[in-house]
Amino acid sequence: MKHYPSLLQNENLNYPAASPQDLLYTIRNLSLHYGDLLALDNINLNIPRAQITAIIGPSGCGKSSFLYCISRLIDHVAGARVSGEILFDASNLFDSNLDNTLLRRRVAYIFQKPTPFPFSIKKNIALPLLEHQLVPKKTIDETVEMSLRSVGLWDEVKDRLEQSALSLSGGQQQRLCIARSLALNPEVLIMDEPCSALDPISSAVVEELISELGRRYTVIMVTHNLAQAKRIAHNAALFWLQNNAGALIEFDNCDRLFTQAKHPLTRAYVSGYKG
């Protein structure tokens, strides 16, 4: 397990090695407003590190908004207002002294639709490394290869690294975006339906990759595919629209949530009777 400095400037903290059971996120009384609209209502959730946590539930119940909050991408949404507390490795995620540059390196966000830069395949990986000054220029080629190998893409693109990333298939573009994030050596991969825009074959490849990454990273992903959540996630959280706002209904490890759910709404949803 990697060591990271505190996200809070003016603090000199190091976070010790942690077992997979330790908590990475502690979320208390989280609510989110878009203007006058309440989008998330009083979410309380602990997310363990080094595991895959699936966020499930019907459309419109605040799942993507929740991901925006825990990644702080919500800062870029006009009119958004967050209350409550999100602790990330004991640091208050919304502290005014938070180091946004370090946060962007530690917490990578993978969007539903692949978002490669309109550059070459190689430059998609190299540019963030150079901007963050993470590796010497002389080792860029080596790091690019390592990143592409980590997502099983190297053998498919090694002879056309200077071609546009937009020439890749949808599944290859999504793996390239994941490789671009991994090159920055993050701790968390936040994924918003990473397979939903892909064909079934590409989806299976990316799903297998996510399963493998879950052995080394904390993965938090939204998925509408319950079978996918059961296959690869360690934990699942069911969100639902209650009183016109997103609410957390139940959180548990996948085995219990899909077979011994405590809440009747969860039982109905995972059985296909509701939602």
C-alpha positions as CSV (number, residue, x, y, z in Angstrom):
1,M,0.0,0.0,0.0
2,K,1.3,3.4,-1.0
3,H,2.0,6.3,1.4
4,Y,0.6,9.7,0.6
5,P,1.0,13.1,2.1
6,S,-1.9,14.9,3.6
7,L,-4.3,16.6,1.2
8,L,-4.3,19.6,3.6
9,Q,-1.7,22.2,2.9
10,N,0.2,23.3,6.0
11,E,-0.1,19.8,7.5
12,N,2.7,17.3,7.5
13,L,1.0,14.0,7.8
14,N,1.8,10.6,6.4
15,Y,-0.8,7.9,6.1
16,P,0.4,4.5,7.2
17,A,0.0,1.3,5.3
18,A,-3.5,0.0,5.7
19,S,-5.3,-3.3,5.3
20,P,-8.1,-3.7,2.8
21,Q,-10.6,-3.5,5.6
22,D,-9.6,0.1,6.6
23,L,-11.9,2.9,5.6
24,L,-10.9,5.3,2.8
25,Y,-14.0,7.5,2.8
26,T,-16.1,8.4,5.8
27,I,-19.3,10.2,4.7
28,R,-21.6,11.8,7.2
29,N,-24.9,13.6,6.7
30,L,-24.0,14.4,3.1
31,S,-26.6,16.5,1.2
32,L,-26.4,18.1,-2.2
33,H,-28.4,20.9,-3.6
34,Y,-28.5,22.1,-7.2
35,G,-29.9,25.6,-6.6
36,D,-33.1,24.9,-4.7
37,L,-33.3,21.3,-5.8
38,L,-32.3,18.7,-3.2
39,A,-30.4,16.0,-5.2
40,L,-28.9,14.0,-2.3
41,D,-30.4,13.8,1.2
42,N,-28.4,12.9,4.3
43,I,-26.1,10.2,2.9
44,N,-24.1,8.3,5.6
45,L,-21.6,5.7,4.2
46,N,-18.2,4.2,4.9
47,I,-16.2,3.1,1.9
48,P,-13.3,0.6,2.5
49,R,-10.0,1.0,0.7
50,A,-8.6,-1.6,-1.8
51,Q,-12.0,-3.0,-2.7
52,I,-14.5,-2.5,-5.4
53,T,-17.7,-0.7,-4.3
54,A,-20.6,-0.7,-6.7
55,I,-23.2,2.1,-6.5
56,I,-26.5,0.7,-7.8
57,G,-30.0,2.0,-8.2
58,P,-32.5,3.3,-10.9
59,S,-31.7,6.3,-13.0
60,G,-32.1,9.7,-11.5
61,C,-31.5,8.7,-7.8
62,G,-28.2,10.7,-7.4
63,K,-25.6,8.0,-8.1
64,S,-23.5,10.2,-10.5
65,S,-24.0,13.2,-8.2
66,F,-22.6,11.2,-5.4
67,L,-19.5,10.4,-7.4
68,Y,-19.1,14.1,-8.2
69,C,-19.1,14.8,-4.5
70,I,-16.5,12.3,-3.4
71,S,-14.2,13.3,-6.3
72,R,-14.9,17.1,-5.8
73,L,-15.8,17.5,-9.4
74,I,-19.0,19.0,-7.9
75,D,-16.9,22.2,-7.5
76,H,-17.3,22.7,-11.3
77,V,-21.1,22.4,-11.3
78,A,-22.8,25.8,-11.2
79,G,-25.2,26.3,-8.4
80,A,-24.2,23.1,-6.6
81,R,-24.0,23.3,-2.8
82,V,-22.7,20.5,-0.5
83,S,-23.4,20.1,3.2
84,G,-22.3,17.5,5.7
85,E,-18.9,15.9,5.9
86,I,-16.7,13.8,3.6
87,L,-13.5,12.5,5.1
88,F,-10.9,11.1,2.7
89,D,-8.1,9.5,4.5
90,A,-9.0,11.6,7.6
91,S,-8.8,14.8,5.6
92,N,-11.9,16.9,5.1
93,L,-12.5,16.8,1.4
94,F,-14.0,20.3,1.4
95,D,-11.4,22.0,3.5
96,S,-10.4,25.3,2.1
97,N,-6.7,24.3,2.4
98,L,-7.2,21.1,0.4
99,D,-4.5,20.5,-2.2
100,N,-6.5,20.1,-5.4
101,T,-3.5,19.0,-7.5
102,L,-2.7,16.2,-5.1
103,L,-6.4,15.2,-5.0
104,R,-6.5,15.0,-8.8
105,R,-3.6,12.6,-8.7
106,R,-4.9,10.4,-5.9
107,V,-8.5,10.3,-7.2
108,A,-8.9,9.4,-10.8
109,Y,-12.3,9.8,-12.6
110,I,-13.4,7.6,-15.5
111,F,-16.4,8.9,-17.3
112,Q,-19.2,6.9,-18.9
113,K,-18.2,7.9,-22.4
114,P,-14.5,7.5,-23.2
115,T,-12.7,10.9,-23.1
116,P,-9.4,10.5,-24.9
117,F,-7.5,13.7,-25.7
118,P,-7.5,14.6,-29.4
119,F,-3.8,13.8,-29.6
120,S,-1.8,10.7,-30.3
121,I,-2.1,7.6,-28.3
122,K,1.3,8.2,-26.8
123,K,0.6,11.8,-26.0
124,N,-2.5,10.9,-24.1
125,I,-0.3,9.2,-21.5
126,A,2.7,11.4,-21.7
127,L,1.0,14.8,-21.4
128,P,-0.4,14.4,-17.9
129,L,3.0,12.9,-16.7
130,L,4.9,16.0,-18.1
131,E,2.3,18.5,-16.7
132,H,2.6,16.9,-13.2
133,Q,6.3,16.5,-13.6
134,L,6.0,12.9,-12.2
135,V,8.7,11.3,-14.3
136,P,11.9,12.5,-16.1
137,K,11.4,13.0,-19.8
138,K,13.9,10.3,-20.5
139,T,11.6,7.7,-18.9
140,I,8.4,8.8,-20.6
141,D,8.5,6.0,-23.2
142,E,9.0,3.4,-20.5
143,T,6.1,4.8,-18.4
144,V,3.8,5.0,-21.5
145,E,4.5,1.3,-22.2
146,M,4.0,0.3,-18.6
147,S,0.7,2.1,-18.4
148,L,-0.6,0.6,-21.7
149,R,0.5,-2.8,-20.6
150,S,-1.4,-2.4,-17.3
151,V,-4.7,-2.2,-19.2
152,G,-3.8,-4.9,-21.8
153,L,-3.5,-2.3,-24.6
154,W,0.2,-2.3,-25.4
155,D,0.2,-5.2,-27.9
156,E,-2.8,-3.7,-29.7
157,V,-1.3,-0.2,-30.2
158,K,2.5,-0.5,-29.9
159,D,2.9,-0.1,-33.7
160,R,0.7,3.1,-34.0
161,L,1.5,5.1,-30.9
162,E,1.7,8.3,-33.0
163,Q,-1.8,7.8,-34.4
164,S,-4.7,9.7,-33.0
165,A,-6.3,8.2,-30.0
166,L,-9.7,8.9,-31.6
167,S,-8.9,6.2,-34.2
168,L,-9.3,3.5,-31.5
169,S,-12.4,1.6,-30.9
170,G,-14.7,2.5,-28.0
171,G,-13.4,-0.2,-25.8
172,Q,-9.8,0.7,-26.6
173,Q,-10.5,4.4,-25.9
174,Q,-11.9,3.5,-22.5
175,R,-8.9,1.4,-21.6
176,L,-6.6,4.2,-22.8
177,C,-8.4,6.6,-20.5
178,I,-7.9,4.2,-17.6
179,A,-4.2,3.8,-18.5
180,R,-3.9,7.6,-18.6
181,S,-5.3,7.7,-15.0
182,L,-3.1,4.9,-13.8
183,A,0.0,6.6,-15.1
184,L,-0.5,9.2,-12.4
185,N,-0.3,6.5,-9.7
186,P,-3.7,7.2,-8.1
187,E,-5.1,5.5,-5.1
188,V,-8.8,5.6,-6.1
189,L,-10.5,5.0,-9.4
190,I,-14.0,6.5,-9.6
191,M,-16.0,5.1,-12.6
192,D,-19.4,6.3,-13.8
193,E,-20.9,3.4,-15.8
194,P,-17.5,2.6,-17.5
195,C,-19.0,-0.2,-19.7
196,S,-22.4,1.2,-20.6
197,A,-21.3,2.9,-23.8
198,L,-19.4,-0.2,-25.1
199,D,-20.4,-3.2,-27.1
200,P,-20.7,-6.5,-25.2
201,I,-17.3,-7.8,-26.2
202,S,-15.5,-4.5,-25.2
203,S,-17.6,-4.3,-22.1
204,A,-16.4,-7.8,-21.0
205,V,-12.8,-6.8,-21.6
206,V,-13.1,-3.6,-19.5
207,E,-15.1,-5.5,-16.8
208,E,-12.3,-8.0,-16.5
209,L,-9.8,-5.2,-16.3
210,I,-11.8,-3.5,-13.5
211,S,-11.9,-6.7,-11.6
212,E,-8.1,-7.0,-11.8
213,L,-7.6,-3.3,-10.8
214,G,-9.7,-4.0,-7.7
215,R,-6.9,-6.0,-6.3
216,R,-4.6,-3.0,-6.3
217,Y,-6.8,0.1,-6.1
218,T,-9.9,1.3,-4.4
219,V,-12.6,1.3,-7.1
220,I,-15.9,3.0,-6.7
221,M,-18.2,2.5,-9.7
222,V,-21.8,3.3,-10.7
223,T,-23.4,0.4,-12.7
224,H,-26.9,-0.4,-13.8
225,N,-25.8,-3.9,-14.5
226,L,-26.6,-5.9,-11.4
227,A,-25.0,-9.0,-12.8
228,Q,-21.8,-7.0,-13.3
229,A,-21.9,-5.8,-9.7
230,K,-22.3,-9.3,-8.4
231,R,-19.4,-10.6,-10.5
232,I,-16.8,-8.0,-9.7
233,A,-17.7,-5.8,-6.7
234,H,-16.9,-6.6,-3.0
235,N,-19.6,-4.2,-1.7
236,A,-22.7,-2.5,-3.1
237,A,-24.7,0.5,-2.1
238,L,-28.3,0.9,-3.2
239,F,-29.5,4.5,-3.9
240,W,-33.1,5.4,-4.4
241,L,-35.3,8.4,-5.1
242,Q,-37.2,9.2,-1.9
243,N,-39.2,12.5,-1.4
244,N,-37.7,13.6,-4.8
245,A,-34.1,13.3,-3.5
246,G,-31.4,10.6,-3.8
247,A,-31.1,8.5,-0.6
248,L,-29.0,5.6,0.5
249,I,-31.2,2.6,1.2
250,E,-28.7,-0.1,2.1
251,F,-25.0,-0.8,2.0
252,D,-23.4,-4.2,2.5
253,N,-21.0,-6.7,1.0
254,C,-22.4,-8.1,-2.3
255,D,-23.0,-11.6,-1.0
256,R,-25.3,-10.4,1.7
257,L,-26.9,-7.5,-0.2
258,F,-27.9,-9.7,-3.2
259,T,-29.0,-12.8,-1.1
260,Q,-29.9,-11.5,2.4
261,A,-30.8,-7.9,2.0
262,K,-32.3,-6.3,5.1
263,H,-34.4,-3.6,3.4
264,P,-37.5,-4.8,1.4
265,L,-36.8,-2.2,-1.3
266,T,-33.3,-3.7,-1.8
267,R,-34.8,-7.2,-2.0
268,A,-37.3,-6.1,-4.6
269,Y,-34.7,-4.3,-6.6
270,V,-32.0,-7.0,-6.7
271,S,-34.8,-9.6,-7.5
272,G,-36.0,-7.5,-10.4
273,Y,-39.4,-6.8,-9.0
274,K,-38.9,-3.1,-8.6
275,G,-36.8,-0.4,-10.4
